[in-house]
Amino acid sequence: MDVFVLVAQIITSLATLIVALVLVFQLRKQNDQLQIQHRDSIRAANYQIASRFEDVTKETVTDASLTEIWLRGANAWENLNNDVERYRFRNHYRQYINIILAYYETEDIEYPISLQSMHAKNMLGRPGFAHCYKHYAKRLFINKNKLMILWDKTYEEFYGEDISSFIPEQISTTLFVK
């Protein structure tokens, strides 16, 4: 009788081992599927962000009045003649900033400092852009401390002003810092 008990225990142990192996295999397969789905969702998000970037850029190019405002405003905030122009310029700038920030938030990787620096230089390299960053868009970086430090240093390199401790006041969407 002891032989039957021993054989039963061996069979039970083997069955348990087989079930465990099947479960491990299923978990690996499920994990692989989740990784594929995650990559697909990142790819889709990046496509949407790139599409949004193209839409904003197309808006700048196809709307002659916005093109003129964008070019004048980039040279200097003071070149904008009225609140309508300031509103259009500032909101267009904010759209570009939001696209950049969304792009960073879709990936699970740390973007190289060279890419982050290029974005900062592109979006701060003109005095009107710098004005919009300092007085309006910097608040968008509050929860992105490393990026804010980089952008603030880039701002200082271009304009010789340390704005690292400056946080713009939350103001109405129709009030402007002149």
Disulfide bonds with the S-S distance in Angstrom:
none
